[in-house]
Amino acid sequence: MKRIAALKSLSMEHHQGLALARAAKTAAKTDPDGPEQQKIWSELEAHAANVLELHFEIEETALASALSALNDPHIAALLERMYQEHAALRALLSPGGPRTAEQLTHAAELLAQHIRFEERELFELAQIRLDQRALDAIAKAAQQR
């Protein structure tokens, strides 16, 4: 489904994340413990600090609040998954953690899987089930950062 305007900026950030995840998988395979792998780790840490943290905050407040208000157990389970994956990504991408090829592959796979989950499930639900006022609040939160 084509992404609606209210979710477009978050979706564009997902695209950036997928590109980084692909680069990370490649670096982990072709340059284990080498300079390219270290460069990608630095890029991932910077992306986490400069983009992901604010992105997660919007999803955990504006998006989650609007979806939670629908009082749907299925949506509640999806939101719980989102929170768990956000916590795992924060832990993997925080400075000072292990920086092996195996960890890089794990971080890249989780990031890609998480983005696909949000695009295919959470954002699709938001587009279909949320009213314009809720969507506008999400868009406003994304613009204000």
C-alpha positions in Angstrom: 0.0 0.0 0.0 1.2 3.5 -0.8 2.3 5.4 2.3 0.0 8.3 3.3 1.5 11.8 3.9 1.2 11.6 7.7 3.5 8.6 7.9 5.8 9.5 5.0 8.7 11.0 7.0 8.8 8.0 9.3 8.8 5.7 6.2 11.6 7.6 4.6 13.7 7.1 7.8 12.9 3.4 7.5 14.4 3.4 4.0 17.6 4.9 5.4 17.7 2.2 8.1 17.2 -0.6 5.5 20.1 0.8 3.4 22.3 0.8 6.6 21.3 -2.7 7.5 22.2 -3.9 4.0 25.6 -2.2 4.2 26.2 -3.7 7.7 25.4 -7.3 6.5 27.8 -6.8 3.6 30.6 -5.5 5.8 30.1 -8.3 8.3 30.6 -10.9 5.5 33.3 -9.2 3.5 35.4 -7.4 6.1 35.0 -9.2 9.5 36.8 -7.1 12.2 38.3 -4.8 9.5 38.0 -1.1 8.8 34.8 -1.3 6.8 33.1 -3.1 9.6 34.2 -0.5 12.1 33.1 2.3 9.8 29.6 0.7 9.6 29.4 0.3 13.4 30.2 4.1 13.7 27.5 4.9 11.1 25.0 2.7 12.9 25.8 4.3 16.3 25.4 7.8 14.8 22.1 6.8 13.1 20.8 5.4 16.4 21.7 8.6 18.2 20.7 11.1 15.5 17.7 9.4 13.9 16.5 6.3 15.6 16.0 7.6 19.1 13.7 10.4 17.9 12.0 8.1 15.5 11.4 5.5 18.3 10.1 8.3 20.5 7.5 9.3 18.0 6.4 5.7 17.4 6.3 5.0 21.2 4.2 8.1 21.9 2.1 9.5 19.1 1.7 6.3 17.0 1.4 3.9 20.0 -1.1 6.2 21.8 -3.3 6.5 18.8 -3.3 2.8 18.1 -3.8 1.9 21.8 -6.9 4.0 21.8 -8.5 1.5 19.4 -8.6 -1.0 22.3 -7.8 -4.0 20.0 -5.9 -6.9 21.5 -4.2 -7.7 18.2 -2.9 -4.1 18.0 -1.7 -4.3 21.7 0.4 -7.4 20.8 1.9 -5.6 17.8 2.8 -2.6 20.0 4.4 -4.9 22.6 6.5 -6.3 19.8 7.5 -2.8 18.7 8.5 -1.9 22.2 10.6 -5.1 22.6 12.4 -4.6 19.3 13.1 -0.9 20.1 14.7 -2.0 23.4 16.8 -4.6 21.7 17.9 -2.2 19.0 18.8 0.4 21.6 20.9 -2.1 23.4 22.7 -3.4 20.3 23.4 0.0 18.9 24.5 1.8 22.1 28.2 2.7 22.3 30.4 0.4 24.1 28.8 -2.9 23.2 30.5 -5.8 21.5 31.5 -5.0 18.0 32.1 -8.3 16.3 31.0 -9.4 12.8 28.4 -11.7 14.5 26.9 -8.8 16.5 26.9 -6.6 13.3 25.0 -9.3 11.4 22.5 -9.6 14.3 22.0 -5.9 14.6 21.5 -5.5 10.8 19.0 -8.4 10.7 17.0 -7.1 13.6 16.9 -3.6 12.2 15.7 -4.8 8.8 13.2 -7.2 10.3 11.9 -4.5 12.6 11.5 -2.0 9.8 9.6 -4.5 7.6 7.3 -5.3 10.5 6.5 -1.7 11.1 6.0 -1.0 7.4 3.9 -4.1 6.6 1.9 -4.3 9.8 1.9 -1.2 12.1 1.9 1.5 9.5 -0.7 -0.4 7.4 -3.0 -0.6 10.4 -2.4 3.0 11.2 -3.4 4.1 7.7 -6.5 1.9 7.7 -7.8 2.3 11.3 -6.7 5.8 12.5 -8.8 8.9 11.9 -7.3 12.0 10.3 -6.9 13.8 13.6 -4.7 10.9 15.0 -2.7 10.8 11.8 -2.2 14.6 11.9 -0.9 14.3 15.4 1.7 11.7 14.3 2.7 13.9 11.4 3.0 17.0 13.7 5.2 15.0 16.1 7.4 14.0 13.3 7.7 17.6 12.0 8.5 19.1 15.4 11.7 17.3 16.0 
